[in-house]
Amino acid sequence: MKRLILWAILLFGGISYAQSDDATLYWQEANITVLLPFTWTHYPQTSPDVETLTLAPSLASSPEFRPDGLLVVVFTRYNNPITPQQALRQAFQSLNLTQFQSIPRLDGTEAIGSGYSADGLLFGFGQARLLSDGTTLALVSRGLSQAQSSVISTFNMQSGSYAEGEDIFFNTREYGTLWGITVEAVLDAGALSAFALSPTQQLYVATANAGILVFEAQTGILRQRIPYKNDEPREVGSMTISNTALYVFDRFCACIETYREGAWQATEIEVQSLEAQLLVTPNDVLYLSDTAFTRTVDDSTDTANDELFALVYRIESGIQTSLFFEETLSVPPLLALDAGERLHTVNRDDGSVFIAEGVGFSELLTLPLPSGLVVESAIITSDNQWLVFPNGENIFRLSADGILIKEITLPFDVLYQGNYRHLLASQENIFLLSDDALSITSREVPLYRKGGYFLSANQRVVAEGFTGVGEQVWFFNALRNEPIVLSAVPDLDSPITLALRVISPDGNDLVIDTENNALNLSAESLIFNAPQEGLYVLVVSESGEAGTYSVGLSKPKTLEGESENRATLGILAPSLPVQRWQIEVQSGMSLSATLTPESGTLDPLLRLYNPQGTLVAENDDAEDGSLGFGAQLSDITLSFNGTYTLEVQQISGEGVYQLSIMLGN
């Protein structure tokens, strides 16, 4: 372990990491800029003395529901006086890494360390350092113990990326793997060749050299390693598991091996084809798709002809029967069971589906897949839908009668791992396997977790162009009862029509009264008070041809300053038609405000609201002609203590403005 720690210390000093698919995140609470992995999201939390930023794959919808086995990176800034070693220990303990050791630097400005959870399943690596403002920042990367290399490489990526930096407004994000492993993460495992999902949601993964690894399907925690018989390497072609036994087709011995009650059983079943497939019911009825030969003899020439054909064996309680196809298949078909445990087969070449009847099969349907694709994997889910994986890039979800429901495009961080060929599914997740990687993604990824851009308040953003009908997703944070204005406007000459909707932090569509639009904004704007605190999603839908648009989020800002005279700059545009400025006042004070266009063609309107939200005064064209298209409020007596709001609205044009106020007693 000391060698591992020293290696990371050397990397920390000189590491730098850049990848075009990653995005930069400005963590406003701590004034820290970090590099956000492409398919990860972030969860900031703030308490009086501690600020925390958690980075994790986006499928973990919130920190409290994040599986323990999921790789995470946690930044924690301690505002109270604390040494780096104390900060690092507290950060490790917050991640349930109780077996902790650290090495402090002699000058006391840094500490680096590693740790394990009490059961040894989780491993963490981290560093803490004193910042220039006297606070202490700890950075810890945590994941599964058997994937220490992934934990440390993720730590190195982040430790080399953060700095006390500049404001950056938004980050991209996209959903990706829930968890996964690579061959490099499992020491001397060799190729990954097959996998099976047990009725108890344990995922069995066959390796060439390390036996069979058993993971918790939801979290990725490694629970068991089953060595092969005599601890010899295997080339597993297919694997299946019931309530009582694990069946493994080994290409080396061309046989099926059975693991039952903690031991490998004697080999009893021989296999002919290297493409043979296994499938077992929960109650131990085993099916084997294989090939056999039939020999015919031409009496006139006294020559024999061998013809290869595929069939399926049914094995129950040691009794084997054969199921035959009416037409000749040369390659063993794929096997699938529906919810009623009825056997289906899928021809790999053309997607034709047969269902077992008696001692044979009858053709049921043909899966409507693009021509020329060979079906690598096909299963029937528990709700009797087909998941078909023909090309390593797209999963086709079809109804029981073969009607295409959805084509699922795999996310970037799944595709880059390798050429996936095998598919499994539980009620919640999809499992994909290649020779060198295993990835687990969600079967149904909600729109608000699929990815998009993070909107910063009072800054307009030019969106990427639409191509045909589609949706784009934008994220923003809001406090409870915070006034929100969202606008999306097609750019000039863009032949697109936009529609907006908002998804609340609980994942439900927010009902917004678009008829009660007191500001008379365009149809592409939504005005509401946030019903709860949390992360909201703006969904922009488009119809028409390809085009671009601008989007903006308006939230109230405080008009800062301690003197009676204050001024600020702002911008108004079609996608930012409104800005609100708030100021704390005492009853009996007077207020004068001047709104002056500084650039562009802006013609603004100025309104003043009291703490109850009642309109007090408004002005469009200032009496002072020197202000041009500006607006002005003069000597307004304020009747209440509390927060008054100055609302600046675009009437026409766009540009930068200056808002100046003067308070009097």
Secondary structure as UniProt FT lines:
FT   HELIX           2..14
FT   TURN            20..21
FT   STRAND          23..27
FT   TURN            28..31
FT   STRAND          32..36
FT   TURN            38..39
FT   STRAND          40..46
FT   STRAND          50..57
FT   TURN            58..59
FT   HELIX           63..65
FT   TURN            68..69
FT   STRAND          72..78
FT   HELIX           84..94
FT   TURN            95..96
FT   STRAND          99..104
FT   TURN            106..107
FT   STRAND          110..116
FT   TURN            118..119
FT   STRAND          122..130
FT   TURN            132..133
FT   STRAND          136..144
FT   HELIX           145..147
FT   HELIX           148..159
FT   TURN            160..161
FT   STRAND          172..174
FT   STRAND          179..182
FT   HELIX           183..185
FT   TURN            187..188
FT   STRAND          192..197
FT   TURN            199..200
FT   STRAND          202..207
FT   STRAND          212..216
FT   TURN            217..219
FT   STRAND          222..226
FT   HELIX           229..231
FT   STRAND          236..241
FT   STRAND          245..250
FT   TURN            251..254
FT   STRAND          255..260
FT   TURN            261..262
FT   STRAND          263..264
FT   STRAND          269..270
FT   TURN            274..275
FT   STRAND          277..280
FT   TURN            282..283
FT   STRAND          286..298
FT   TURN            299..302
FT   STRAND          303..316
FT   TURN            317..318
FT   STRAND          319..324
FT   STRAND          334..337
FT   TURN            339..340
FT   STRAND          343..346
FT   TURN            348..350
FT   STRAND          352..357
FT   TURN            358..359
FT   STRAND          360..366
FT   TURN            371..372
FT   STRAND          377..380
FT   TURN            382..383
FT   STRAND          386..389
FT   STRAND          394..398
FT   TURN            400..401
FT   STRAND          404..409
FT   HELIX           412..415
FT   TURN            416..417
FT   STRAND          422..425
FT   STRAND          429..433
FT   STRAND          437..442
FT   HELIX           447..449
FT   STRAND          451..454
FT   TURN            457..458
FT   STRAND          461..462
FT   STRAND          470..478
FT   TURN            480..481
FT   STRAND          483..490
FT   TURN            492..493
FT   STRAND          496..503
FT   TURN            505..506
FT   TURN            518..519
FT   TURN            523..524
FT   STRAND          525..529
FT   STRAND          534..544
FT   STRAND          549..554
FT   STRAND          557..558
FT   STRAND          565..573
FT   TURN            574..575
FT   STRAND          578..585
FT   TURN            587..588
FT   STRAND          590..597
FT   TURN            600..601
FT   STRAND          603..609
FT   TURN            611..612
FT   STRAND          615..619
FT   HELIX           625..627
FT   TURN            628..629
FT   STRAND          631..637
FT   STRAND          642..652
FT   STRAND          655..664
//
